[in-house]
Amino acid sequence: DSGVTQTPKHLITATGQRVTLRCSPRSGDLSVYWYQQSLDQGLQFLIQYYNGEERAKGNILERFSAQQFPDLHSELNLSSLELGDSALYFCASSPRLSTDTQYFGPGTRLTVL
Amino acid sequence: GNSVTQMEGPVTLSEEAFLTINCTYTATGYPSLFWYVQYPGEGLQLLLKATKADDKGSNKGFEATYRKETTSFHLEKGSVQVSDSAVYFCALVMKGSNDYKLSFGAGTTVTVRA
């Protein structure tokens, strides 16, 4: 158990809908990363937050957004969902900006029908 | 940009066989290198890491050595077990970067048969 929690574990929804994925980092970790794992794209970095502020963006679609709250949990919002958004979404956390090791949650499997 | 290339799978082995998964990287600078493992139906777990040239990371009988001259970080285990069946990802982080994001290889699926 990494100490990173993600809810829900599974999510099934329809095209055009909006969903919110939640992540709680390890106790004391300030940095949160979101990654997408899909069959065709592999594991890709989406976005990073540090202590409530957006720090870096990767291959994140404009339909996707995220935020980190004062209690350091983070949410990834996916809207206008398409079939191709079906994937496993991972959250990872690390203590500080300059820490190279990240600890991953169990992931949320999103299925868009 | 920074990238990781790892050997294509799937790899199928018998128990007690020797496992090696090749990983090479391209980076502008000196990254930290990682192997993560994903067991069936689970998330990613850090298996081992190395932060500078000639460092050897080891864990659970797995080893990998950071080779700057060949830009490689090959994963090895001398005697695999059925419980080692998983997907293995090689990854890097650029130290001193703005974000410390992980760049992953495509993953190698390993199946160990009894």
Contacts between the chains, C-beta under 8 A, distances in Angstrom:
chain1	res1	chain2	res2	distance
A	2	B	43	7.4
A	2	B	45	7.2
A	31	B	100	7.6
A	33	B	101	6.5
A	33	B	102	7.5
A	35	B	102	7.4
A	42	B	104	6.3
A	42	B	105	7.9
A	42	B	106	5.1
A	42	B	107	6.7
A	43	B	89	6.6
A	43	B	102	7.8
A	43	B	104	4.1
A	43	B	107	7.4
A	44	B	104	7.9
A	45	B	101	4.3
A	45	B	102	6.6
A	45	B	103	7.3
A	48	B	99	5.2
A	48	B	100	7.9
A	48	B	101	6.3
A	55	B	98	7.2
A	55	B	99	5.7
A	56	B	98	5.8
A	56	B	99	3.3
A	56	B	101	6.2
A	58	B	101	6.3
A	90	B	43	6.3
A	90	B	44	6.5
A	92	B	44	7.8
A	92	B	102	7.6
A	94	B	100	7.2
A	97	B	100	6.6
A	98	B	95	7.7
A	98	B	100	6.9
A	99	B	100	7.0
A	100	B	32	4.2
A	100	B	49	7.6
A	100	B	51	6.8
A	100	B	93	4.5
A	100	B	95	6.0
A	100	B	100	5.9
A	101	B	32	8.0
A	101	B	34	7.6
A	101	B	46	6.5
A	101	B	49	6.4
A	102	B	46	7.8
A	102	B	100	7.9
A	102	B	102	6.2
A	103	B	46	7.0
A	104	B	36	7.6
A	104	B	43	4.9
A	104	B	44	4.1
A	104	B	45	7.2
A	104	B	46	7.9
A	105	B	43	5.8
A	106	B	42	6.5
A	106	B	43	4.1
A	107	B	43	4.9
